[in-house]
């Protein structure tokens, strides 16, 4: 089983929603059941497609896609884990992480003296 995770942006202003796309692929030779995907910072994870037989089994070569949106307020590293069980009861898993940066934005301060207090320069 293989997992990839991609954020819609890798740097955002605080308070921005970020859409994460998760792609789960069965890279093995056995059908996998009881597929579970969890993320430590984003939920719910919504199934977006990829089970053409609608049998809840991740067949060899099959790809399932999930989506999740989270509002980001500070630098965020989140980790997703997917697990599946093969016909022999062996649990297979993979993890993927994504980092979204929230840079500190500095605004210039411009001080304008009150009228009549500015220095006068002669030419």
Backbone torsions as a table, in degrees:
resi	resn	phi	psi	omega
1	UNK	NA	142.0	179.1
2	UNK	-133.4	144.3	-178.9
3	UNK	-129.5	133.2	169.7
4	UNK	-125.6	153.3	-176.2
5	UNK	-141.2	128.3	-176.5
6	UNK	-131.8	123.8	174.9
7	UNK	-83.0	153.4	178.3
8	UNK	-69.5	-19.6	176.5
9	UNK	-151.4	148.8	178.6
10	UNK	-104.4	-6.1	174.2
11	UNK	-146.1	128.8	-177.2
12	UNK	-141.4	162.9	172.0
13	UNK	-80.5	143.4	-179.6
14	UNK	-51.0	133.8	179.6
15	UNK	94.1	6.0	-178.6
16	UNK	-88.8	133.5	173.6
17	UNK	-74.3	138.3	177.7
18	UNK	-121.0	129.9	177.2
19	UNK	-94.7	124.4	176.6
20	UNK	-102.1	135.9	174.9
21	UNK	-112.4	125.9	-179.7
22	UNK	-111.4	132.0	177.9
23	UNK	-122.1	118.6	179.3
24	UNK	-107.6	125.8	-177.7
25	UNK	-126.3	135.4	172.7
26	UNK	-86.7	102.4	-179.1
27	UNK	-93.3	1.9	-179.2
28	UNK	-95.5	-166.2	-177.0
29	UNK	-109.2	-2.9	-178.5
30	UNK	-113.0	150.4	173.6
31	UNK	-66.8	141.8	178.1
32	UNK	-116.6	133.4	176.0
33	UNK	-115.0	178.5	178.7
34	UNK	49.5	45.7	179.7
35	UNK	-74.3	125.6	-179.7
36	UNK	-130.5	131.0	178.0
37	UNK	-119.8	129.0	177.5
38	UNK	-133.3	152.5	177.4
39	UNK	-134.4	139.1	-174.5
40	UNK	-78.9	-9.1	-178.2
41	UNK	-130.4	-8.1	-174.6
42	UNK	-133.4	128.4	174.4
43	UNK	-159.4	155.5	-0.7
44	UNK	-78.7	154.0	173.8
45	UNK	-91.1	116.7	-174.8
46	UNK	-100.9	125.2	178.0
47	UNK	-66.4	126.9	-177.1
48	UNK	-109.3	-9.1	176.5
49	UNK	142.7	168.3	174.7
50	UNK	121.7	4.5	177.9
51	UNK	-111.9	78.0	-172.1
52	UNK	-60.8	-28.0	179.2
53	UNK	-85.9	-6.8	-175.4
54	UNK	46.1	43.4	-179.1
55	UNK	-108.9	3.5	-178.1
56	UNK	59.5	24.7	175.5
57	UNK	-116.8	130.1	178.9
58	UNK	-88.8	99.1	-177.0
59	UNK	-75.6	157.6	177.8
60	UNK	-53.5	130.4	-179.3
61	UNK	82.3	-10.3	-178.2
62	UNK	-74.9	147.9	-177.7
63	UNK	-125.8	128.0	175.1
64	UNK	-113.4	143.0	-179.4
65	UNK	-119.7	138.5	176.7
66	UNK	-128.5	153.8	177.9
67	UNK	-129.6	150.1	176.2
68	UNK	-154.9	138.8	177.9
69	UNK	-116.3	136.5	178.3
70	UNK	-138.0	138.1	175.7
71	UNK	-84.1	127.0	-174.3
72	UNK	-102.8	126.3	-179.9
73	UNK	-111.7	-20.2	-179.9
74	UNK	-150.0	169.9	177.7
75	UNK	-47.5	130.2	-173.6
76	UNK	-132.9	122.0	170.7
77	UNK	-110.6	116.7	176.6
78	UNK	-122.5	151.0	-172.4
79	UNK	-124.2	129.8	176.8
80	UNK	-111.2	147.5	177.5
81	UNK	-132.7	136.1	174.8
82	UNK	-120.0	140.3	177.5
83	UNK	-128.3	147.5	172.7
84	UNK	-145.8	161.0	-178.1
85	UNK	-121.9	127.3	179.4
86	UNK	-82.3	173.2	-177.1
87	UNK	-61.5	-16.7	179.6
88	UNK	-94.2	2.5	179.2
89	UNK	88.6	6.0	178.9
90	UNK	-80.6	129.0	177.8
91	UNK	-86.5	129.0	175.0
92	UNK	-115.5	147.6	-176.9
93	UNK	-150.8	163.8	174.6
94	UNK	-151.8	157.7	176.9
95	UNK	-127.6	156.6	175.1
96	UNK	-147.0	147.2	179.3
97	UNK	-130.9	159.3	177.5
98	UNK	-143.0	141.3	178.7
99	UNK	-117.0	131.2	175.2
100	UNK	-120.6	124.3	-177.1
101	UNK	-92.4	137.7	172.2
102	UNK	-117.7	94.5	-176.3
103	UNK	-68.7	152.1	174.3
104	UNK	-79.6	127.9	-178.1
105	UNK	-106.0	124.2	178.4
106	UNK	-101.9	132.1	176.1
107	UNK	-105.1	134.7	179.6
108	UNK	-67.7	145.2	176.5
109	UNK	-103.6	121.8	178.9
110	UNK	-112.0	120.0	179.8
111	UNK	-99.8	120.9	178.7
112	UNK	-107.9	119.3	180.0
113	UNK	-67.4	151.2	178.3
114	UNK	-61.0	154.2	-179.4
115	UNK	-55.6	139.4	178.2
116	UNK	85.3	-3.5	-178.8
117	UNK	-108.5	-3.1	-178.3
118	UNK	-72.1	147.2	176.7
119	UNK	-65.3	143.7	177.2
120	UNK	-107.3	132.0	178.3
121	UNK	-109.7	134.4	176.7
122	UNK	-98.6	150.4	-177.6
123	UNK	-101.2	NA	NA
